[in-house]
Amino acid sequence: MDACDKVQEIRPAVEGEDENITSARQALLHEIRSGRKVRAPKGRRGWIIAAGLAGAAAVTVGVLMVGHLVTPAPTIEAVPTREPGSTAIPRPTLTPTPEPLTASAVLHGASYAATTVGGPVAGPGQYLRVQHSTEQLVLYADGSGFTPFDATRSNATAAWVASGSYVTYIPADRSGEWVRVFEPERPVTALYGADAQAHAAQWSQELLTDRIVLRSIDGIGDRYPGSTEPLDGSDAYYAQMPRDPSQLIEWFRAHNQKAEPGTEDLSVVMSIVEVLELNAAPADLRAALFLALDGMGGADIVSVDGTLVTIAFRYDVGGWVETVSIDSTTGMLVGSTRTFGSGSAVVPDDVPNFRLSNSISVVDSAP
């Protein structure tokens, strides 16, 4: 990692001629030893290590030449040589060992980025436009529940992946009108198992064919008569959530009391991810949500692609795997997946049951 300056040896020579002079010039010996530097490695940490040696020598030679006069004997100053002793030994270059990236470090970094960088911000009268792209794994088996398209990985005889999209328009003034637009197109992008194409065609015929536009005031959804619960995404909804990560975890536990035994932690993680997926939470809450995810433990890094890091939470109950993809530069959740079980005879284990990808921009109007 260090770069050493080249050692240069300079040996100038002085020559003399014997024309109309009676004495010859004395040869001049000059040696200069150059020093070495150990340069600091380039990086974010300013570690500087330097060592140098410098030597200097000077030789003065006087020669007097005057017409027919006798030239005095030349005067020579000798360069003192190094006395025997210790030899300077260059210090070894220290190269810092990078610390391995951990899920905890990524979540803490996302928490910090959420409050210092964040994502796009809508100005007065504008909207945050959140584009949601989805992938759904449809599992088919004859005689499965109420519909053959609701099978499990373990009993499915065919399966396919269908993509879709919807858009959420979030007003800068959260008490204003929220708009959600669901597109009807559900193209099939992957097929698994026997007769998957025929079953997928049958499934497609049962889908809605019209575009759906949902409008609501002060958040997402409808408020039932007599209900005092704030709508998702509203200022009141986020205000009730603690900003302390430990208290935030307990808040989600209290709101998931109906979770089946053994799924309590899974329910908390899933609820936190759902809040982050909307990308509407204020920065301080988003920071606390990432720290709460870290507090749940059990996370590991699945992949790193530039600034995009994917983290997985795995649970024995039903073979559930929840992943989140975080843009480490902004602290925004840009994707998530959910997988129920593994070991299917027709579906690869790395194909999730649901996948969601988000992109955010600022627009001046909503449909």
TATATA-V850411 format. One record per residue. N is the residue number from 1. RES is the residue in three letters. PSI is psi in whole degrees, 0 to 359 (none if undefined). Layout:
[[N	RES	PSI] [N	RES	PSI]]
This chain:
[[1	MET	336] [2	ASP	159] [3	ALA	121] [4	CYS	139] [5	ASP	143] [6	LYS	141] [7	VAL	126] [8	GLN	134] [9	GLU	120] [10	ILE	119] [11	ARG	78] [12	PRO	143] [13	ALA	141] [14	VAL	123] [15	GLU	150] [16	GLY	156] [17	GLU	150] [18	ASP	66] [19	GLU	112] [20	ASN	23] [21	ILE	152] [22	THR	353] [23	SER	151] [24	ALA	152] [25	ARG	145] [26	GLN	136] [27	ALA	144] [28	LEU	125] [29	LEU	125] [30	HIS	126] [31	GLU	130] [32	ILE	124] [33	ARG	129] [34	SER	159] [35	GLY	170] [36	ARG	144] [37	LYS	143] [38	VAL	110] [39	ARG	147] [40	ALA	140] [41	PRO	143] [42	LYS	137] [43	GLY	183] [44	ARG	331] [45	ARG	130] [46	GLY	74] [47	TRP	122] [48	ILE	123] [49	ILE	123] [50	ALA	142] [51	ALA	141] [52	GLY	149] [53	LEU	138] [54	ALA	137] [55	GLY	144] [56	ALA	143] [57	ALA	150] [58	ALA	140] [59	VAL	128] [60	THR	124] [61	VAL	125] [62	GLY	127] [63	VAL	123] [64	LEU	123] [65	MET	115] [66	VAL	110] [67	GLY	249] [68	HIS	5] [69	LEU	158] [70	VAL	128] [71	THR	128] [72	PRO	160] [73	ALA	137] [74	PRO	149] [75	THR	131] [76	ILE	129] [77	GLU	121] [78	ALA	146] [79	VAL	122] [80	PRO	140] [81	THR	160] [82	ARG	131] [83	GLU	150] [84	PRO	139] [85	GLY	200] [86	SER	145] [87	THR	133] [88	ALA	126] [89	ILE	122] [90	PRO	140] [91	ARG	145] [92	PRO	147] [93	THR	131] [94	LEU	119] [95	THR	116] [96	PRO	138] [97	THR	119] [98	PRO	138] [99	GLU	141] [100	PRO	141] [101	LEU	134] [102	THR	159] [103	ALA	321] [104	SER	317] [105	ALA	321] [106	VAL	316] [107	LEU	321] [108	HIS	321] [109	GLY	321] [110	ALA	322] [111	SER	316] [112	TYR	316] [113	ALA	328] [114	ALA	327] [115	THR	344] [116	THR	333] [117	VAL	293] [118	GLY	184] [119	GLY	196] [120	PRO	150] [121	VAL	128] [122	ALA	135] [123	GLY	178] [124	PRO	129] [125	GLY	355] [126	GLN	175] [127	TYR	147] [128	LEU	126] [129	ARG	111] [130	VAL	111] [131	GLN	118] [132	HIS	120] [133	SER	132] [134	THR	155] [135	GLU	130] [136	GLN	131] [137	LEU	116] [138	VAL	126] [139	LEU	130] [140	TYR	138] [141	ALA	135] [142	ASP	138] [143	GLY	27] [144	SER	103] [145	GLY	219] [146	PHE	343] [147	THR	145] [148	PRO	351] [149	PHE	18] [150	ASP	44] [151	ALA	181] [152	THR	170] [153	ARG	327] [154	SER	329] [155	ASN	1] [156	ALA	138] [157	THR	347] [158	ALA	158] [159	ALA	160] [160	TRP	160] [161	VAL	126] [162	ALA	132] [163	SER	163] [164	GLY	179] [165	SER	152] [166	TYR	161] [167	VAL	137] [168	THR	127] [169	TYR	115] [170	ILE	116] [171	PRO	149] [172	ALA	320] [173	ASP	104] [174	ARG	343] [175	SER	358] [176	GLY	200] [177	GLU	128] [178	TRP	142] [179	VAL	134] [180	ARG	131] [181	VAL	121] [182	PHE	121] [183	GLU	143] [184	PRO	339] [185	GLU	131] [186	ARG	69] [187	PRO	143] [188	VAL	128] [189	THR	349] [190	ALA	145] [191	LEU	141] [192	TYR	139] [193	GLY	179] [194	ALA	136] [195	ASP	28] [196	ALA	322] [197	GLN	318] [198	ALA	318] [199	HIS	323] [200	ALA	323] [201	ALA	320] [202	GLN	318] [203	TRP	320] [204	SER	330] [205	GLN	341] [206	GLU	359] [207	LEU	158] [208	LEU	147] [209	THR	358] [210	ASP	149] [211	ARG	137] [212	ILE	129] [213	VAL	120] [214	LEU	132] [215	ARG	142] [216	SER	158] [217	ILE	135] [218	ASP	44] [219	GLY	186] [220	ILE	136] [221	GLY	190] [222	ASP	142] [223	ARG	122] [224	TYR	150] [225	PRO	130] [226	GLY	352] [227	SER	140] [228	THR	1] [229	GLU	132] [230	PRO	153] [231	LEU	151] [232	ASP	136] [233	GLY	347] [234	SER	162] [235	ASP	321] [236	ALA	324] [237	TYR	315] [238	TYR	331] [239	ALA	332] [240	GLN	351] [241	MET	127] [242	PRO	151] [243	ARG	348] [244	ASP	126] [245	PRO	317] [246	SER	317] [247	GLN	327] [248	LEU	320] [249	ILE	315] [250	GLU	328] [251	TRP	316] [252	PHE	323] [253	ARG	317] [254	ALA	330] [255	HIS	3] [256	ASN	38] [257	GLN	341] [258	LYS	6] [259	ALA	142] [260	GLU	148] [261	PRO	133] [262	GLY	350] [263	THR	13] [264	GLU	311] [265	ASP	319] [266	LEU	318] [267	SER	322] [268	VAL	312] [269	VAL	315] [270	MET	320] [271	SER	319] [272	ILE	316] [273	VAL	320] [274	GLU	324] [275	VAL	318] [276	LEU	330] [277	GLU	327] [278	LEU	335] [279	ASN	33] [280	ALA	350] [281	ALA	146] [282	PRO	160] [283	ALA	318] [284	ASP	326] [285	LEU	320] [286	ARG	321] [287	ALA	317] [288	ALA	325] [289	LEU	319] [290	PHE	320] [291	LEU	327] [292	ALA	320] [293	LEU	318] [294	ASP	323] [295	GLY	340] [296	MET	337] [297	GLY	175] [298	GLY	12] [299	ALA	150] [300	ASP	156] [301	ILE	129] [302	VAL	315] [303	SER	158] [304	VAL	121] [305	ASP	91] [306	GLY	238] [307	THR	359] [308	LEU	119] [309	VAL	131] [310	THR	129] [311	ILE	143] [312	ALA	142] [313	PHE	124] [314	ARG	140] [315	TYR	143] [316	ASP	331] [317	VAL	111] [318	GLY	13] [319	GLY	35] [320	TRP	133] [321	VAL	124] [322	GLU	127] [323	THR	151] [324	VAL	139] [325	SER	122] [326	ILE	133] [327	ASP	107] [328	SER	344] [329	THR	333] [330	THR	344] [331	GLY	29] [332	MET	139] [333	LEU	118] [334	VAL	358] [335	GLY	159] [336	SER	157] [337	THR	158] [338	ARG	131] [339	THR	129] [340	PHE	103] [341	GLY	176] [342	SER	180] [343	GLY	25] [344	SER	148] [345	ALA	342] [346	VAL	338] [347	VAL	128] [348	PRO	149] [349	ASP	334] [350	ASP	7] [351	VAL	112] [352	PRO	162] [353	ASN	324] [354	PHE	142] [355	ARG	135] [356	LEU	131] [357	SER	137] [358	ASN	146] [359	SER	143] [360	ILE	139] [361	SER	171] [362	VAL	131] [363	VAL	162] [364	ASP	345] [365	SER	166] [366	ALA	156] [367	PRO	none]]
